[in-house]
Amino acid sequence: MNMKTMQWMGMLVAGMVLSGCFYSGSLVGPGDVEGTTPPRLVVNANKEIVWDNPGNFGPIPAHLKASGDQVCRSINGSRATGYHAKAMNENGLPFPNGGFYCVKD
């Protein structure tokens, strides 16, 4: 598997689990700036995969907006509303291209 495919898969996986944060009732979403502590995927009490610090997502850079929306749309029609360059998976490892915070319209 080449690096570009692995990066795309990381974004897709990140996008797929990002929706869990929205659907689990989190009232916190992306902030005006990217936080210094990267958000990390965790399993909550309801056994859902969610972001531990969704408020640490910042704005999506213009050059990533289209790919973020594509990842989020592939989940279930949601859209990207936040981005963190060092967002981490559930093992504490950063996604190669960061992660998106997705919400359903």
Order of alpha helices (4+ residues) and beta strands (2+ residues): alpha-beta-beta-alpha-beta-beta
